[in-house]
């Protein structure tokens, strides 16, 4: 989604020497690389989720796999819709006006940013709640948590977020060009009530989603620890293995969400409170205003760092799903154990390469 911000530089302009001097020139190779990485990773994750979903032994895991697939599809769609715009801006020498003379593309960009920013947060939230129900209310989960209900939840998330993202188009809130002039996002200032309400709602939704995800995962961990202390019948061993594997995957996605999104959400909350906006970086640096360039550049750099972290979410999500598969974790533990024992024989007893090749051909 946000591959352009990972490597965006100042918008070239004849009368913006300050911005040109303070922003390093970046090749188009970077946004293209980020786009390709995101597309490949999410495509692989989508294929794995699809194969695992249709595997007979994964009946109890279908709801979780549906949400995983929805997350991969959401991230992939975001890349496909956003990346062409970013690349076009780079091909136009990073001058947004040459690509979007009417200003309508900025609104489109902002809608996509909001949509494919909130959707992964809500989907991760749904995954956390789904796993908590499976641990604490197994009978209710078995009787009521159907694939039809999961599809309805996913569809509701998509539709609700899209409607919310379109509010600035009808006058509630505003999407503006952000520094260094290569992307558009929510305007958090301007002393306009609509802007403040929309930006505040976006920030609060993101923060609440992260907190709920964290709380549900902590509760799930507690439930698993309690379960492990009890004698589990052999018939439930398979269910326990699936639950632990799913929890590890979920925790990985949760960590990625927290690390990627917390800085941006906290910074937006601060800007809303101080009634400032990130687009002041773009306008002030371009106009050579009297604001201290050092302080202003520091603020702009912090905001760009937060955006860069958020942009990694769509790229890291699928790879977390791929790397935290149970078979790979098992082999990693076997190798680590062999290395710890410092035994050459031990290493020989762990046929990692041969077995890994076989298992990698099979969905978990």
C-alpha positions, 0 to 999 in steps of 0.5 A, a space after each residue: 500500500 504505502 510503498 511510496 512513502 518508504 522511499 519518497 523524497 522531496 518534490 522537485 520545484 524551482 522555488 523550493 530549494 530548502 525542500 530540495 536540499 533537505 530531501 535526498 534523491 531516491 531512485 524509482 527502483 525502491 518503490 518498485 521493489 517494495 511493490 514487487 515484494 508486497 505483491 509476491 508475499 501476499 500472493 504466496 500467503 493467499 495461495 497457502 491459505 487457499 490450499 490449507 482451507 481446502 485441506 480436510 484436516 483443517 476443518 476447525 481452522 477454516 474460520 481463521 484461514 478465511 480471515 488470513 486469506 482476507 488479510 492477504 487479499 486486502 494487502 494485495 489489493 492495496 498494493 495493486 491500487 496504490 503502487 501504480 500512483 506512486 510509480 507515476 509520481 516518481 516517473 513525473 520527477 516526483 511532482 504530484 501536480 503533473 500527475 494530478 492536475 485536477 486534485 481528484 487523484 489525491 482524494 483517491 489516494 487518501 481513500 485507499 490509504 485509509 481503507 487499506 490501513 484500517 482493514 488490516 487492523 480490523 482483520 487482525 482484531 477479528 483473528 484475535 477475537 476468534 481465537 479467544 472464543 475458541 479457547 474460552 468458549 469451545 462449545 459456543 465456538 463449535 456451534 456458532 462460528 461457521 464459515 458463513 458467519 466469518 465471511 459475513 464479518 469480513 465483508 462487513 469490515 470491508 464495507 464499513 471501512 470503505 464507507 468511512 474512508 469515503 466521508 471526506 469525499 462528501 465533506 466530512 474530513 479532508 485528504 491533503 497533499 503531504 510533505 514531501 509532496 508525493 502522497 495524500 492522507 488525512 488532514 489533522 489540522 486547519 481548525 475545521 470541525 469536520 477534519 478534526 472529527 474524521 482524523 480523531 475517529 480514524 486514530 481512535 479506531 486504530 488505537 482501540 483495535 490495537 488494544 483489543 487485539 493485544 487484550 485478546 491475545 493476552 487472554 488467549 495466552 493465559 487460556 493456553 497456559 492453563 490448558 497445558 497445566 491440565 491433563 489433555 486427553 489424547 483426542 484433543 492433542 491435534 486441536 491443541 497443536 492447531 491452536 498453539 500454531 495459530 496463536 504463534 501466527 496471530 502473535 506475530 501479526 499482532 507484534 507487526 501491527 503494534 510496531 508498525 502502527 503505534 508510532 503513527 497513531 500516537 503521532 496523529 493523536 498528538 497533532 489532533 490535540 495540538 491542532 497541527 497538520 502534517 501537511 505544514 511540512 510540505 507547504 512551509 518548507 516549499 515556501 521558505 517560511 520563517 519557521 525554524 527549518 531545523 525544528 520543522 525538518 525534525 517534525 517532518 522526519 518523525 512523521 515520515 519515520 512513522 509513515 515508513 513503519 506503517 508502510 511495512 505492515 502490508 509487506 510483513 504480514 504475509 511473510 509472518 504467516 509464511 515464516 511462522 508455519 508449524 513445520 518451519 518452527 519445528 525444524 528451527 527448534 531441532 537445528 537450534 537444539 543440535 547446535 546447542 548440544 554441539 554434536 555433529 551426530 545430532 546435526 546428522 540426526 536432523 534431516 532438515 533439508 530433506 524433510 523441509 522440502 517435503 513439508 514445504 510442498 504440503 500446506 499446514 
